Amino acid sequence: MANNASNVTTGKPMVSGGVWYAPLGSILPTDATTALDSAFVCVGYISSDGVTNSNTFSSDTARAWGGDPVLHTKSEFADEYKFTMIESTNINALKVFYGEGNVTEDAEKKLITVKKNTKTIEKHVWVIERITTRGQRVRTVIPSGDLTARDDITYTDTDPVGYGVTISGEADENGQTSYEYVQVA
């Protein structure tokens, strides 16, 4: 197969939103284009850094007498997604960062209340949607994503307030931490 410039693209979010989540057990999409189940909600704008997916593993090397490497075994694997939500008054983003039960909204008072504590934050189903420069949709589905890190929040005169998170994929019943569906032209 020869080089093909039409396979080169950027990772822009969909106009409707780039990062979505739903409760565990929600109906998972199995392609790049089918509408998401109504349980999914969008976290709003993501910072210009976009989404970073780290697929890391570590390995151990067994050596024979004399030092020759004879066996490499994988000992750890991580499938992590890092992004910063910049809609700092979006209730969905706040629920991701602080936990569903720690964020409430009183529509009558036009008030969101956030409780900060050590309670465990819920795992969710995650979908990351993007579009290629040629208009093809790409969808990443994380069947069980656990919030495993939160970045510091910085308040400045010039930068948007951001809630940076790391979502770690956990293996599903088929041993998969995530799926990626690419629409081909």
SULVEN-V294903 format. One record per backbone hydrogen bond with DSSP energy under -0.5 kcal/mol. NH is the residue of the N-H (numbers start at 1). CO is the residue of the C=O. If there is no record, write none. Layout:
nh->[NH | NH]
co->[CO | CO]
This chain:
nh->[7 | 8 | 12 | 14 | 14 | 17 | 20 | 21 | 22 | 24 | 26 | 40 | 41 | 43 | 47 | 50 | 52 | 53 | 54 | 54 | 55 | 56 | 56 | 58 | 60 | 62 | 62 | 64 | 67 | 70 | 71 | 73 | 75 | 76 | 78 | 80 | 80 | 81 | 82 | 83 | 85 | 85 | 86 | 87 | 88 | 90 | 91 | 94 | 95 | 96 | 97 | 98 | 99 | 102 | 103 | 104 | 106 | 107 | 110 | 111 | 113 | 115 | 117 | 124 | 125 | 126 | 127 | 128 | 129 | 129 | 130 | 131 | 132 | 135 | 138 | 139 | 140 | 141 | 142 | 143 | 145 | 146 | 148 | 148 | 149 | 151 | 154 | 156 | 156 | 163 | 164 | 165 | 166 | 167 | 168 | 168 | 169 | 169 | 170 | 172 | 175 | 179 | 181 | 183 | 183]
co->[4 | 5 | 131 | 17 | 129 | 14 | 127 | 41 | 125 | 123 | 23 | 37 | 21 | 19 | 84 | 47 | 82 | 51 | 52 | 80 | 53 | 54 | 78 | 76 | 73 | 60 | 71 | 68 | 64 | 62 | 62 | 60 | 58 | 58 | 56 | 54 | 78 | 167 | 52 | 165 | 83 | 163 | 45 | 45 | 86 | 87 | 89 | 90 | 91 | 92 | 93 | 94 | 95 | 99 | 100 | 113 | 111 | 105 | 106 | 106 | 104 | 102 | 115 | 145 | 22 | 142 | 20 | 140 | 18 | 127 | 138 | 12 | 136 | 132 | 130 | 181 | 128 | 179 | 126 | 141 | 124 | 168 | 146 | 166 | 166 | 164 | 152 | 154 | 159 | 85 | 162 | 83 | 149 | 81 | 146 | 166 | 79 | 167 | 144 | 176 | 172 | 141 | 139 | 137 | 181]
